[in-house]
């Protein structure tokens, strides 16, 4: 009986391969990093244009990279589950710093928590 339980437990352990299947239209990590960098830059418009619907900016970024939103979401989930998102996010950070070297000071202040409070207009 103990052998049967042991075999059953071993079968259960080895039958579970992956938590998530690889999406059909998986976005490559380099392209994913570029998309995340562009989305981060576009999201900064929220600070400038408060009370505006900026969903069009996200659609524009995805359209520019010729990626469907479903493919982006599925790829994002896949990379998070596979524990590869940190590397992709670090690569996106480097892309942002190449586009705007002044962003490094902002990032360091944000990580330290010493950013000044934003000025809100009415």
Secondary structure, DSSP 8 states (H G I E B T S, - for coil): -HHHHHHHHHHHHHH---SS---TT---HHHHHHHHHHHHHHHTHHHHSTTS--HHHHHHHHHHTT--HHHHHHHHHHHHHTT-HHHHHHHHHHHHHHH-TTHHHHHHHHHHT---------
